[in-house]
Amino acid sequence: MAATGREEIEVDVAIVGGGPAGLAAAIHLVREARRRGADEPAIALLEKAPEMGAHSLSGAVMDPRGLDALLPGWRERAPVEGEVREEAMLFLTATRALALPYVPPAMHHAGGLIVSLQKLVAWLEAEAEELGVNVFAGFAAAALLREEGRVVGVRTGDRGVDRRGEPKGNFEPGYDVRARLTLLADGVRGNLSQALIRAARLDEGKNPMIYAGGAKEIWRLPAGRVRGGRIWHTMGWPLPSHTFGGAFLYEMQGDLVSLGLVAGLDSPDPRLNVHERLQELKTHPFFREYLEGGELVSYGAKAIPEGGYWAIPRLAVDGALLLGDAAGLVNALRLKGIHLAIESGMAAAEVALDALAANDVSAPRLMAYDRNLHDGPIGQELYAVRNFRQAYQQGLARGMMHTALQFATRGRGLVERYPAEEDHRLTARLPAWNRPAPPRPPVDGQRLFDKVSDVFHSGTRHDENQPPHLVVTDPDLCGTRCRAEYGNPCESFCPAGVYEMRPDGPDGARLHLNFSNCVHCKICDVADPYGVILWVPPEGGEGPRYRFT
């Protein structure tokens, strides 16, 4: 028991985040230690979801390269929805779906596997626990433990605190998990990884990270319609030419399909609303006919790091490493990140074992992970598309032109490093942005849904008698400056209806937080034009409970 009254757990390695990166690191730490004949490290893996996979949004096409390296022979044991056997890239207008006659080889998905990320994460947890890894689901890491500038572990959040911050009858203080080495795999805009990046200036000299926001639905269709193994990607409608993005449809087992829409959060449109655009997508004749007679099973949303090679922060500090989405390891051209997360977990595990054996977890020693990542398959893949996403900050037409140049120059384009702007800096202000709002699709409760109905299908639950985990540091700004300059874009960009401006007097408005709706997508943390919204984890075990069946 620590002097503060908090219980302490001492381990060799603390891993924050139970997604593919964190679980791959845990598995490889044990397997590699056994291969070397070394002592197995004591590991504690913390995951904020109530059970493993509950916060992993189902439906993805995965490059199998990462799992092939992590767990040879995994294909005979792991849950897979099928191989990609038929694919098409469509350009949509409001009424037509035109198959593109040529798709660059780098954008093909031959050899890819359609997976439920939720099922895959749950399976990886079982593999980790079989190796003796201690997995703690429902424990949200709330703060880093630091001593003399070195990370020495993490503190989990307190339980049983009311909305005023006072202990309730069931109050339990969080644990201090003290570790020789901490691996931060807490996902896109992770609260600990972002705090560390800011405090240690790990992004100094790098491009700012660019993000997209995605909304996704899982549908069950009438028997016989889903043939399995087919995928479609689209560009064009319903997104305007000034906004990067597109949609996808993946066929899975059990008559299920995954339908989603992704849009760049660097859109100039302050009213960008990925949820509404997903609903509008379903009015297109192609999707309307395909979904006819189907039933919505699940909904979710997520921010996606797309800044690429030049935006990867420095990945090591004294006592800690950054992994997976927390490090921005996503190939935006292929919209692929699962295999990169797994490979980053493996690379981190190998450097971790070396550092523990040498009893040296200083940044100079741990920077071997940064070098290995940049020089290895991850860095090579991301370097080949190093300038892809930045080009689209100038609009779709210019982006496509630069993409063609990059294909012809092995990823370079006009210059070796394209610059980038933070997403919110490209959001246009009112009244300069005087275009009419896009149409809001009529809700029918069968095919088209409002945000509250879709949130219900996400299984999201939060105890409302706790401090809001969406902290607005200057709420007065919302009803004044933000209202005048941007028209309160939080009401649009949040895909869960968390932010609501309510009347406050004859000419005023005040912000109301429906924080219990939050699906933990982190879009608000990116798109807020003033930087006054701060996402922190709620009590452990709360949030979405994505389901697959």
C-alpha positions in Angstrom: 0.0 0.0 0.0 1.4 3.4 -1.1 1.6 6.3 1.3 -1.2 7.9 -0.6 -3.6 5.1 0.3 -3.6 3.7 -3.2 -2.7 0.2 -3.8 0.5 -0.4 -5.8 1.1 -3.1 -8.4 4.7 -3.6 -9.4 5.5 -5.1 -12.8 8.2 -5.1 -15.4 6.0 -3.8 -18.2 2.8 -1.9 -18.1 0.8 -1.9 -21.3 -2.0 0.7 -21.7 -4.5 -0.3 -24.3 -5.9 -3.7 -25.2 -6.1 -3.3 -29.0 -4.0 -5.1 -31.6 -0.8 -3.1 -30.7 -1.0 -3.7 -26.9 -1.9 -7.3 -27.2 0.7 -8.0 -29.8 3.3 -6.4 -27.5 2.2 -8.6 -24.6 2.2 -11.8 -26.6 5.6 -11.1 -28.2 7.2 -10.2 -24.9 6.4 -13.6 -23.5 7.1 -15.7 -26.7 10.4 -13.8 -27.5 11.6 -14.1 -23.9 11.0 -17.9 -24.1 12.8 -18.1 -27.4 15.8 -16.3 -25.9 15.8 -18.4 -22.8 15.4 -15.2 -20.7 13.2 -14.6 -17.7 9.6 -13.8 -18.7 8.7 -10.2 -17.7 5.8 -9.6 -15.4 3.2 -7.8 -17.5 0.0 -5.8 -16.7 -2.2 -4.9 -19.6 -4.9 -2.3 -18.9 -7.9 -1.8 -21.0 -10.7 0.8 -20.4 -13.4 -1.3 -22.0 -15.6 -3.5 -19.9 -14.3 -6.5 -21.8 -11.7 -7.0 -24.5 -13.0 -5.9 -27.9 -16.0 -3.9 -26.6 -14.4 -0.7 -27.9 -13.0 -2.2 -31.1 -15.3 -1.3 -34.0 -16.1 -4.3 -36.1 -15.6 -4.8 -39.8 -12.2 -4.3 -41.4 -10.0 -5.5 -44.2 -6.7 -6.6 -42.6 -3.3 -7.1 -44.2 -2.4 -10.5 -42.7 1.3 -9.6 -42.6 1.4 -8.7 -38.9 -0.4 -11.8 -37.6 1.7 -14.0 -39.8 4.8 -12.7 -38.0 3.3 -12.6 -34.5 1.5 -16.0 -34.4 2.5 -18.4 -37.2 -0.3 -20.8 -37.9 -2.9 -18.4 -36.6 -5.2 -18.7 -39.6 -6.3 -22.2 -38.5 -7.4 -20.8 -35.1 -8.4 -17.2 -35.4 -11.9 -15.7 -36.3 -11.8 -14.5 -39.9 -14.9 -13.5 -41.9 -13.3 -14.4 -45.2 -10.7 -13.6 -47.8 -11.2 -10.7 -50.2 -12.1 -12.4 -53.5 -13.9 -9.6 -55.3 -13.4 -5.8 -55.0 -14.3 -2.6 -56.8 -13.7 1.1 -56.5 -16.7 3.2 -57.3 -17.1 6.8 -58.1 -20.5 8.0 -56.9 -22.8 10.7 -58.2 -26.1 11.3 -56.5 -27.8 8.6 -58.7 -25.0 6.5 -60.2 -22.2 4.2 -59.1 -19.4 4.1 -61.7 -16.7 1.5 -61.5 -13.3 3.1 -62.0 -11.5 1.4 -64.9 -8.1 1.6 -63.3 -7.1 1.3 -59.6 -3.4 1.6 -58.7 -1.9 -1.7 -57.5 -1.1 -0.1 -54.1 -4.8 0.3 -53.5 -5.8 -3.3 -54.2 -6.7 -5.6 -51.4 -5.6 -9.0 -52.9 -4.6 -11.3 -50.1 -6.5 -9.2 -47.5 -8.7 -10.7 -44.9 -12.1 -9.4 -43.8 -12.2 -9.5 -40.0 -14.3 -8.4 -37.1 -11.9 -6.4 -35.1 -14.0 -7.0 -32.0 -13.7 -10.8 -32.4 -10.0 -10.6 -33.3 -9.2 -8.6 -30.2 -11.1 -11.0 -28.0 -9.2 -13.9 -29.6 -5.8 -12.2 -29.1 -6.7 -11.6 -25.4 -7.2 -15.4 -25.0 -3.8 -16.0 -26.6 -2.2 -13.5 -24.2 -3.8 -14.9 -21.1 -2.8 -18.4 -22.1 0.8 -17.2 -22.1 0.3 -15.8 -18.5 -0.3 -12.2 -19.3 -2.3 -10.3 -16.6 -5.1 -8.6 -18.5 -7.2 -6.0 -16.6 -10.4 -5.0 -18.5 -12.4 -2.2 -17.2 -9.4 -0.3 -15.8 -8.9 3.1 -17.5 -5.4 4.6 -17.2 -6.0 8.2 -16.1 -2.5 9.5 -15.6 1.2 8.8 -16.1 3.4 8.3 -13.1 6.6 10.3 -13.6 9.7 10.7 -11.4 12.4 13.1 -12.3 11.1 13.3 -15.9 11.0 9.5 -16.3 7.8 7.5 -16.8 7.5 4.9 -14.0 4.0 3.6 -14.6 0.4 4.7 -14.7 -2.4 5.5 -12.3 -5.9 4.0 -13.0 -8.9 6.2 -12.5 -10.9 6.4 -9.3 -14.2 4.6 -9.2 -17.4 5.8 -7.4 -17.0 9.6 -7.8 -20.1 11.8 -8.3 -20.6 14.6 -10.8 -19.3 17.1 -8.2 -16.1 15.1 -7.8 -17.1 13.8 -4.3 -16.7 10.2 -3.3 -19.9 8.1 -3.4 -20.6 5.1 -1.1 -18.9 2.8 -3.5 -15.7 4.9 -3.9 -12.5 3.0 -4.7 -9.2 4.8 -5.4 -7.4 3.9 -8.5 -4.3 1.7 -8.5 -0.7 2.8 -9.1 0.8 0.4 -11.6 4.5 0.9 -11.2 6.6 -0.4 -14.1 10.1 -0.5 -15.3 8.8 0.2 -18.8 5.5 1.5 -20.0 4.1 0.8 -23.5 1.4 3.3 -24.5 -1.0 1.7 -27.0 -4.0 3.8 -25.9 -5.2 4.4 -29.4 -5.9 7.5 -31.5 -5.6 10.7 -29.4 -5.0 8.5 -26.4 -5.2 10.6 -23.2 -1.8 9.4 -21.9 0.0 9.4 -25.2 -1.2 12.8 -26.1 -0.2 14.2 -22.8 3.2 12.7 -23.2 3.6 14.0 -26.7 2.8 17.5 -25.5 4.9 17.4 -22.4 8.0 15.9 -24.0 7.5 17.8 -27.3 7.7 14.5 -29.2 6.1 16.1 -32.3 8.7 18.9 -32.5 9.9 19.2 -36.1 7.2 16.9 -37.4 4.2 17.6 -39.5 1.0 18.0 -37.5 -1.1 14.8 -37.4 -4.0 14.9 -39.8 -7.2 13.0 -38.9 -10.4 11.7 -40.4 -13.6 10.9 -38.7 -15.5 7.7 -39.5 -19.0 6.4 -38.8 -19.9 2.8 -39.3 -22.9 0.5 -39.1 -23.1 -3.3 -39.1 -26.2 -4.6 -40.9 -27.8 -8.1 -41.1 -29.3 -8.7 -44.6 -31.8 -11.2 -45.9 -30.4 -14.7 -46.3 -28.6 -15.3 -49.6 -27.8 -11.7 -50.4 -24.3 -11.6 -48.8 -22.1 -13.9 -50.9 -19.0 -13.2 -48.8 -15.6 -11.9 -49.7 -16.8 -8.9 -51.6 -15.7 -5.3 -50.8 -16.5 -2.0 -52.3 -14.8 1.4 -51.8 -16.2 4.6 -53.0 -15.2 8.2 -53.6 -17.3 11.2 -54.5 -20.9 11.7 -53.4 -22.1 12.4 -50.7 -18.9 14.2 -49.8 -18.2 17.5 -51.6 -15.0 18.0 -53.6 -13.3 20.1 -50.9 -13.5 17.2 -48.4 -11.2 14.1 -48.5 -12.9 10.8 -47.8 -15.1 8.0 -49.1 -17.2 5.0 -48.1 -16.8 1.3 -47.9 -18.9 -1.9 -47.7 -17.5 -5.2 -46.6 -19.3 -8.6 -46.7 -18.8 -10.9 -43.7 -20.2 -14.1 -42.4 -23.7 -14.7 -41.0 -25.4 -12.4 -43.6 -23.6 -9.4 -42.0 -22.0 -6.4 -43.8 -20.0 -3.5 -42.5 -20.9 -0.1 -44.1 -19.0 3.0 -43.2 -18.1 6.5 -44.3 -14.8 8.4 -43.6 -14.3 12.1 -44.0 -11.2 14.3 -43.4 -11.5 16.5 -40.4 -9.5 19.1 -42.3 -12.7 19.8 -44.3 -13.4 23.6 -44.6 -17.0 22.9 -43.9 -17.7 23.8 -40.2 -20.9 21.7 -40.5 -19.2 18.5 -41.5 -21.3 15.7 -40.1 -20.1 12.1 -40.8 -23.2 10.6 -39.2 -25.6 12.5 -41.5 -23.4 11.8 -44.5 -23.5 8.1 -43.7 -27.3 8.3 -43.6 -27.4 10.1 -46.9 -25.1 7.5 -48.4 -27.8 4.9 -47.7 -30.2 6.8 -49.9 -28.0 6.1 -53.0 -29.7 3.6 -55.3 -26.7 1.2 -55.1 -26.8 1.1 -51.2 -30.6 1.4 -50.9 -31.2 -1.7 -53.0 -28.4 -3.6 -51.4 -29.7 -2.9 -47.8 -33.3 -3.4 -48.6 -35.0 -5.6 -46.0 -31.9 -5.5 -43.7 -31.7 -4.8 -40.0 -29.2 -2.5 -38.2 -27.1 -4.5 -35.7 -24.5 -2.0 -34.4 -23.2 1.5 -34.8 -19.9 3.2 -33.9 -17.5 6.0 -34.8 -13.8 6.7 -34.6 -11.2 9.2 -35.4 -8.4 7.9 -37.7 -4.8 9.3 -37.7 -3.8 9.9 -41.3 -0.8 12.2 -41.1 1.6 9.4 -42.2 5.3 9.2 -42.2 6.2 12.8 -41.6 3.8 13.1 -38.7 5.0 10.2 -36.6 6.2 11.7 -33.3 9.4 10.6 -31.6 8.5 7.2 -30.1 10.6 6.9 -27.0 11.2 8.8 -23.8 12.8 7.7 -20.5 10.6 4.7 -19.4 8.0 4.7 -22.2 7.3 3.9 -25.9 4.4 4.8 -28.2 2.7 2.1 -30.3 0.0 1.7 -33.0 -2.6 4.4 -33.5 -1.2 6.3 -30.5 1.9 6.8 -32.7 -0.2 7.5 -35.9 0.8 4.3 -37.7 -1.9 4.2 -40.4 -1.4 3.9 -44.2 -4.0 6.5 -45.3 -3.8 5.4 -49.0 -4.8 1.8 -48.1 -6.8 2.8 -45.0 -4.9 0.1 -43.2 -3.5 0.1 -39.7 -4.1 -3.2 -37.9 -1.0 -4.9 -39.3 1.1 -1.9 -38.5 -0.2 -1.8 -34.9 0.7 -5.5 -34.5 4.2 -5.0 -36.0 4.8 -2.0 -33.8 3.9 -4.1 -30.7 6.4 -6.7 -31.8 9.1 -4.2 -32.4 8.5 -2.5 -29.0 8.6 -5.9 -27.3 12.0 -6.8 -28.7 13.5 -3.5 -27.7 11.8 -3.7 -24.3 13.4 -7.1 -23.6 16.8 -5.7 -24.5 16.4 -2.7 -22.3 15.1 -4.7 -19.3 18.0 -7.2 -19.7 20.5 -4.3 -19.6 18.5 -2.6 -16.8 18.5 0.6 -18.9 15.2 2.1 -20.0 16.6 5.5 -20.8 15.4 7.3 -24.0 18.8 6.8 -25.8 18.5 3.0 -25.3 14.8 2.9 -26.2 15.3 5.0 -29.3 16.4 1.7 -30.9 12.6 1.1 -31.3 12.2 4.4 -33.2 15.1 3.5 -35.5 13.9 -0.1 -36.0 10.4 1.0 -36.8 11.5 3.6 -39.4 14.0 1.3 -41.0 11.8 -1.8 -41.0 8.6 -2.8 -42.8 6.4 -0.2 -41.1 8.7 2.7 -42.0 9.2 1.4 -45.5 5.5 1.1 -46.1 4.6 4.5 -44.7 7.6 6.2 -46.5 6.3 4.9 -49.8 3.1 7.0 -49.3 4.7 9.7 -47.2 3.1 12.6 -49.1 -0.3 11.1 -50.0 -2.7 12.6 -47.4 -1.2 16.1 -47.2 -2.0 16.8 -50.9 -5.7 16.5 -50.3 -5.7 19.5 -48.0 -5.9 21.5 -51.2 -9.1 19.7 -52.4 -9.9 16.5 -54.2 -8.7 17.6 -57.7 -5.3 18.7 -56.6 -5.0 15.8 -54.3 -5.6 13.3 -57.1 -3.1 15.2 -59.3 -0.4 15.0 -56.7 -1.2 11.3 -56.0 -0.6 10.6 -59.7 2.8 12.4 -59.4 3.6 10.4 -56.3 2.9 7.1 -58.0 5.3 8.2 -60.8 8.0 9.3 -58.4 7.9 6.5 -55.7 5.9 8.6 -53.3 7.9 11.8 -53.6 5.7 14.0 -55.7 6.9 17.6 -56.3 9.0 17.8 -53.1 10.4 15.3 -50.6 8.2 16.4 -47.8 4.8 17.9 -48.3 3.7 20.2 -45.4 0.4 19.9 -43.6 -1.9 22.0 -41.5 -3.7 21.0 -38.3 -7.2 20.0 -39.2 -9.1 22.7 -37.3 -7.0 25.5 -38.9 -8.6 24.7 -42.2 -12.1 25.0 -41.0 -13.7 28.0 -42.6 -15.4 30.7 -40.4 -18.7 32.3 -40.8 -19.9 34.3 -42.7 -17.1 33.5 -45.2 -18.5 30.0 -45.4 -21.9 30.9 -46.8 -22.8 27.7 -48.7 -26.1 26.2 -47.9 -26.1 23.3 -45.4 -26.3 19.9 -47.1 -29.7 18.2 -46.9 -30.5 16.3 -43.8 -31.8 12.8 -44.7 -35.3 12.1 -43.4 -35.2 9.7 -40.5 -37.4 6.6 -40.8 -36.1 4.4 -38.1 -35.7 1.5 -40.5 -32.9 2.4 -42.8 -32.1 6.0 -41.8 -31.4 6.9 -38.2 -30.8 9.9 -36.0 -27.8 10.1 -33.8 -29.6 9.0 -30.6 -31.0 5.9 -32.3 -27.6 5.0 -33.6 -26.0 5.6 -30.2 -28.5 3.1 -28.8 -27.1 0.5 -31.3 -23.6 1.2 -30.0 -24.5 -0.2 -26.6 -23.0 2.9 -25.0 -23.5 3.2 -21.2 -22.2 5.8 -18.8 -23.2 6.4 -15.2 -24.5 10.0 -15.4 -23.6 10.7 -11.7 -19.9 11.1 -12.4 -17.8 14.0 -13.6 -18.2 14.5 -17.3 -15.3 13.0 -19.2 -15.6 15.7 -21.9 -14.1 18.7 -20.3 -14.8 22.1 -21.9 -12.2 24.5 -20.4 -14.0 27.7 -21.6 -17.7 27.0 -21.9 -18.6 30.7 -22.1 -16.8 30.8 -25.5 -19.5 28.4 -26.9 -22.4 30.7 -26.7 -20.5 33.8 -27.9 -17.4 33.7 -30.1 -17.9 30.1 -31.4 -21.5 30.7 -32.1 -20.7 33.8 -34.2 -17.5 32.5 -35.9 -18.4 28.8 -36.6 -22.0 28.3 -35.8 -21.2 25.8 -32.9 -19.8 23.1 -35.1 -19.6 20.6 -32.2 -23.4 20.0 -32.7 -22.5 18.7 -36.2 -19.1 17.0 -36.0 -19.9 14.9 -32.9 -21.4 11.7 -34.4 -23.2 10.8 -31.1 -25.1 14.0 -30.2 -23.0 14.8 -27.1 -22.9 18.6 -27.7 -26.1 20.6 -27.6 -26.6 24.3 -27.6 -29.7 25.3 -25.6 -31.5 28.6 -25.4 -30.3 30.9 -22.6 -32.2 34.1 -22.6 -33.7 36.0 -25.5 -30.5 36.2 -27.6 -28.1 33.7 -25.9 -27.3 30.0 -25.9 -25.4 27.7 -23.5 -23.7 24.4 -24.1 -25.2 21.3 -22.6 -23.2 18.0 -22.6 -25.0 14.7 -23.1 -21.8 13.0 -22.2 -23.5 9.7 -21.6 -23.9 9.4 -25.4 -20.2 9.5 -26.0 -18.9 6.6 -28.2 -15.2 7.5 -27.4 -14.4 8.4 -31.0 -12.2 11.4 -30.1 -13.5 13.4 -33.1 -14.3 16.4 -30.9 -10.8 16.4 -29.5 -9.5 16.9 -33.1 -12.2 19.1 -34.7 -12.8 21.7 -31.9 -11.5 24.9 -33.6 -10.4 26.5 -30.3 -8.8 23.6 -28.5 -11.1 23.9 -25.4 -12.5 20.4 -25.6 -10.5 17.8 -23.7 -11.4 14.1 -23.7 -10.4 12.2 -20.6 -11.5 8.6 -19.8 -14.7 8.1 -17.8 -14.9 5.5 -15.0 -13.3 2.2 -16.2 -15.6 -0.2 -17.9 -17.9 2.4 -19.4 -18.5 3.6 -23.0 -19.6 1.7 -26.1 -20.2 -2.0 -26.1 -19.8 -2.8 -29.8 -21.4 -6.1 -30.7 -21.1 -8.1 -33.9 -24.2 -10.3 -33.8 
